[in-house]
Amino acid sequence: MQRRTKIVATLGPSTDDPKVLDDMIQAGVDVVRVNFSHGTHEEHLRRAEQVRNRARAHGRQVGVFADLQGPKIRIDRFREGKVELREGERFILDAALDPDAGTHERVGIAYKALVDDVNRGDTLLLDDGAVVLWVEEVTGSEIETRVVVGGVLSNNKGINRQGGGLSAQAITEKDRADIKVAAEMGADYVAVSFPRSAEDINEARELLYRAGGHGGIVAKIERAEAMESLEEIIKAADVVMIARGDLGVEIGDAELPAVQKRIIHIARNLDRVVITATQMMQSMIENPIPTRAEVFDVANAVIDGTDAVMLSAETATGKHVAKVIEAMDRICRGAERQRLEMAHERRSAMQFKQVDEAIAKAAMYTANHTGVKAIAALTESGSTPLWMSRISSGIPIYALTRHVETRRKVTLYRGVYPVSFDVTTTSHPQLNREAIDELMRRGAVRDGDLVIITKGDLMGVHGGTNAMKIIRVGEHIIEVE
């Protein structure tokens, strides 16, 4: 059984060895994440090229996902690298302090506007909530706080305001420069960090297209404010990421599980792809096996219908890069074997806006009720297999396309597998035969199996899918032109 849920793995120092990349690809990674919060442009370009070269050597398509840093809402650095704060102590966040001059009494902040965004009585959460500060007073460049929850605080840790409300713009000057690099590397997806509205997503898309890029836009849901305009943000994006670190800090960890399920549900019903991320296999940064809690976390996301699960530090800096991908692969397959019915809004009342969308949904309904073994979607842009993948099914969907960009894009779609296939060089009956032969070569079908093929009368035209054909493998294929 092929794994349907896709695995995203972050590149970093631990993946720079070509042997490690080979192991990652063989373990089943589908998409790699380039994290612009760390490293140089040269490193990012080199890593993306290296991944694609190794993927070609293995006969695989691996997508590339560029993750923008977004606003740097962090403390600066300590003279000694870290301090230990104790409950009840006074501690100052000082926007005017030298970035490297932090002490036990005060530290600088990279986000200077924090002094305008907070007031007496606010709660600030540092290092994903490991340290909690209560704001006593804001005077000039200083935010005077009292330590509520103490602990070790080290350089460059993030700051969140409980309940959200920080005014930082989603797209920074650094992001604008990084978007140009993402376009240069041919990134298949570009992620916007901390978006507050659909306008942030639209701005990123415009900047990417202006730079010559053609990738999809990922909205990372990690601000409390984003929940207020969630549907608008998801509609504006191609992909939504549940970035559980900052989101959990801002809305509270107790709210996070229900919010995760809600985002997955909304994204799928809006025909958008969804990634579940942050600390999914965190213990495997050091350990060769996951905890049982991590197993349940990944499995529950799969059962809820996420398209992809993501690894961050587990692969970027972890000790067991291939093992963590293998473990995630194993957990995803186990969850998928349960074939649990996933809850979706009833789609029978929906009005389809396009013919190709109607064909895609009709193909899935037919496949789920006729014992079809595989679906071959002849596609230009990847839209038809995307719509198909929104319907719950265990039936593999093969995206047959001549475009390498489309093959890379569908690496993120649940249950969709890219196939290099030129639809413009032959007749319709011959296309049917060649599509069936391709599925047989892959071991997806055998004589006697039913297959659905979707395609358009005018092959090679975007948005042209207008036909569905059911074929029994091994029978003579006749089609009237």
Secondary structure, 3 states (H helix, E strand, C coil): CCCCCEEEEECCHHHCCHHHHHHHHHHCCCEEEEECCCCCHHHHHHHHHHHHHHHHHCCCCCEEEEECCCCCCEECCECCCEEEECCCCEEEEECCCCCCCECCCEEEECCCCHHHHCCCCCEEEECCCCEEEEEEEEECCEEEEEEEECEEEECCCEEEECCCCCCCCCCCHHHHHHHHHHHHCCCCEEEECCCCCHHHHHHHHHHHHHCCCCCEEEEEECCCHHHHHHHHHHHHCCEEEEEHHHHHHHHCCCCHHHHHHHHHHHHHHCCCEEEEECCCCHHHHCCCCCCHHHHHHHHHHHHHCCCEEEECHHHHCCCCHHHHHHHHHHHHHHHHHCCCCCCCCCCCCCCCCCHHHHHHHHHHHHHHHHCCCEEEEECCCCHHHHHHHCCCCCCCEEEEECCHHHHHHHHHCCCEEEEECCCCCCCHHHHHHHHHHHHHHCCCCCCCCEEEEEEECCCCCCCCEEEEEEEECCCCCCCCC
